[in-house]
Amino acid sequence: MQYRPLGRTGIDVSLYCLGSMTWGTQNSEAEGHAQIDAALDAGVNFIDTAEMYPTTPLSAETQGRTEEVIGSWFAKSRRRDDVVLATKIVGDGYDRIRDGGPISPASIAVAVDDSLRRLQTDYIDLYQLHWPNRGTYHFRKWPIFDASGQDRAAPDDIAATLEALDKQVKAGKIRAIGLSNDSAWGTMQFLKFAEANGWPRVASIQNEYSLLCRHYDLDLAELTHHEDVGLLAWSPLAAGMLTGKYLDGAVPDGSRASINDGLSGRINPRAESPVRAYVELARAHGLHPVELALAFCAQRPFMTSIIFGATTMEQLSIALGAANITLSQDVLDAITAIYKAHPAPL
């Protein structure tokens, strides 16, 4: 397992990060614990969660269960110090938590304490803003997302948020901060205010990235290079599409598509051809499609860690095996050719 620096924090995280959003619905507490044990045995030291998880499906009744699964593992294993733990506060408009209010100094104070209680720990290594108050082009909202409607006072909101996070760092409740589903402009605002006021510096940005979704290759990749704010890639398998299991309209029993119809817009006519091409490329080179998808992400120069999830131990084993694979230049060239033919399927 490779390890990479988490921004300028001095914390090193494994290149592969165990995602957890199925724990508490699709996966039981015992299954979540087994996944953590197996991942740590393979060298993973990084676990990502969020106060709104599990998401398969989302509901007010199950909100927070995933953090509770992790918390009970900490209590049982007594291995808190072996894990770099990341969690998130929901952004504006999610009405199942705190009546859908925005991220604010008050909501941060409440959310941090609630997460600490569920996680049965007294500190969070990386605390992330799940999406910005001002809105986001992520979650397949581009190219119809229109930033011209944003309030020009957004920097004031960012400054107040960062100051509140600084108080949590000084209280010892969080070690580092990160963004999620944000933009280059938003990230630079956080960096600007941090430098000017001595507040904590953004260490990472957790955005969607896969063979089918490569927005990060542009402005944010440049930002990573110059500012040491690396990518934590979520959905590197495009919600399972890159396994090939949904080709030709298939919806396997127990799969995410059987719970989330259309995978939040991912399953569409544009995606069928590139998915098939990537699956065929993997098989032509003796690779599992999961290995191709994850190894590609691992070789991107801006990657800090790849967040993968599994509902079975077999899926977990395949994903962890990708950590030992380096794609050849021939495979990378073939990926480039497929990407040029299908640049924006999602």
LOKEGU-149511 format. One record per residue (C-alpha): x, y, z. Coordinates in steps of 0.25 Angstrom, whole numbers, plus 5000, padded with zeros to 4 digits. Example, Ala and Ser with C-alpha at 12.3 -4.5 7.8 and 13.67 -1.06 7.14 Angstrom:
2
504949825031
505549965029
END
This chain:
346
500050005000
500550144997
500350265006
500250405002
500350535010
498950595013
499250745009
500250805018
499650745031
500850645033
499850535033
500050425023
498850345018
498750215010
498550234995
497250154996
496250205006
495150115011
493750175008
492650145018
491350195013
490650065012
490850025026
489550035034
488649995022
489249905011
490349855021
490149815036
490949865047
491749735047
491949745032
492449885034
493449835045
493949725036
494249825025
495049915034
495849795039
496149745025
496449885020
497449905031
498049775029
498349815015
499049945019
497850045018
497950145029
496850245024
495350235026
494350335021
492950355026
491950465028
490850505037
489750485027
490150335024
489750235020
489250275007
488650145001
487550195003
487650325010
486650345021
486450425034
486250295042
487650235038
488450365038
489650355046
489650205047
490950195039
491750275049
491150185060
491750065053
493050125052
492950165067
492550025072
493849975064
494650075071
494150035085
494249885082
495649885075
496250005083
497050035070
496650185069
498050225067
498250135055
497250205047
497250345040
495750375041
495050475032
493550515033
492650625028
491650725031
490450735022
490350865013
489150955011
487750905008
487850755013
486550765021
486750635028
487850695037
487650825045
486450865037
487250885024
488051005030
489351045024
490751015029
490951125040
491751145053
490651095061
490350965052
491850935052
491850935067
490650845068
491050755057
492450725062
491950685075
490950595070
491950525061
492950515072
491850445081
491450345070
492850315066
493250295081
494450375079
494950515084
495550555071
495350555056
496550555047
495950615035
494650695036
494050735022
492950825017
492050725009
491650834999
491750984999
490551075004
490651154991
490351024982
491150934974
491250884960
491450744965
490450634966
490250644951
489750784952
490650834941
490650884930
489350954935
489951004948
489951154948
490951224957
490351364953
489251344963
490251334975
490251444986
491451524984
491551525000
491951374999
493451405003
492851465016
492151325018
493451255015
494251335025
493151315036
493251165034
494751155034
494751235047
493851145053
494651025049
495851085055
495151085068
494950935067
496450915063
496850995075
495950915084
496550785079
495350735073
495850735059
497250725054
497050775039
495950825030
495550785016
494550825005
493650734997
492850764984
493550894983
494150984972
495551044969
494951184973
494351134986
495651064990
496551184987
495551264996
495851175008
497351175005
497351325004
496551345018
497451235024
498751305021
498251445024
497751405038
498551285043
497351195041
497451045037
497851025023
496950935014
497750805013
496850735002
495650734994
494750614992
494150624978
493550514969
494650464960
494650334951
494850294936
493450344933
493550474941
494850554940
494550704943
495750704953
496750694941
496550844938
496650954948
496650874961
497850794956
498650924954
498150964968
498650834974
500050854968
500250994973
499550984986
499650844992
498150824993
498050684987
496850604982
496050504990
495350434979
493950394982
493150294973
494450244965
493550134960
492450224956
491450164966
491850024961
491650054946
493050034943
492949884948
492149864935
491049804944
489949904938
490249884924
489149844914
488149894925
488449794935
488049824950
488649714959
487849684972
488449764984
489249864975
489150004977
488350024964
487349934970
487150034981
487450164974
486750164961
487750214950
488850234960
488550384961
488650404946
489850324943
489150214935
488850284922
489050254907
490350334907
491050244917
490750114911
491850114900
493050164909
492650074920
492749954910
494050004904
494750014918
494249874922
494749814909
496049884910
496249834924
495949694920
496849704908
497949724917
497649624928
497049724938
495749724945
494949854941
495049904956
496549884955
496649974943
495750084948
496450094962
497850074956
497550194947
497150284958
498450244966
499350284955
498750424954
499750524958
498750604967
498250484975
498350474990
497450364992
496350284985
495050254993
494450124990
493350044996
492849904996
491649825000
492249695000
493649635004
493849594990
493749734985
494649784996
495749684992
495649724977
495749874981
496949854990
497649764980
497649884971
498649954980
499749854974
499549894960
500249994951
499550014937
500550014925
500650124915
499950044905
498750034914
498850184918
498850224903
497650134901
496950204912
497250344906
496650294893
495350254899
495250374907
495450464895
494350384888
493450404900
493850524908
492650554917
491750424918
491250474932
END
